[in-house]
Amino acid sequence: MICIGGVCIPYAAMIPMLINFFRYLRTLFWTRVGR
């Protein structure tokens, strides 16, 4: 488990969250680039 600011999250729950986060960042990036 990883604990951030007193909130503990299992690694198994972290992986989908990271995938969604990077997908969201990539979408923001392409939106800002204009494609």
GILINQUI-V718972 format. One line per field, one symbol per residue. ss: DSSP state (h for helix, s for strand, l for the rest). phi: phi as a letter, one per 30 degrees, with the letter a starting at -180 (. if undefined). psi: psi as a letter, one per 40 degrees, with the letter a starting at -180 (. if undefined). Layout:
ss: ???
phi: ???
psi: ???
This chain:
ss: lsssllssslhhhhhhhhhhhhhhhhhhhhhhhll
phi: .bcbiiccbddddddddddddddddddddddddjc
psi: ihhhfehhhiddddddddddddddddddddddde.
